[in-house]
């Protein structure tokens, strides 16, 4: 496809039907490095509010963020686990090894995606387990990946990997 044609179609999608004078101002490769308009003025565009949040450092070292959109994110900087619950009821848990747990709605299956290996999603579960150093069972997300069992403690977001002997 012709680059100029692609730029025209993209501008049309944004609601900006360019005239010949505007088109002649575009560089030959069609890429514009600096947008002169404020982002709020782009027709049909949206402005991300991902950086509009309130952050609270919890006593145990986790970081809690409440976004203007209503989403809530909890991060355990020690384990590298991030859990985000969105306004639509979906939940995403990112693990430091490239695996992602996704639940579309509360009560739906907890799907496991491997962002490095790809492939069909697996299934993760929630259960109660006695963790090292704990006297009471804790609720955990858990799944099996080959000969390694993975567990994420729900409250603290601590991450455990257990290899079968």
Buried (B, 14 or more C-beta within 10 A) or exposed (E): EEEEEEBBEEBEEEEBEBEEEEEEEBEEEBEEEEEEEEEEEBEEEEEEEEEEBEEEEEEEEBBBBEBEEEBBBBBBEEBEBBBBBBEEEBBBBBBEBEBBBBBEEEEEEBBBBBEEEEEEBBEBEEEEBEBEEEEEEBEBBBBBBEEEBBBBBBEBBBBBEEEEE
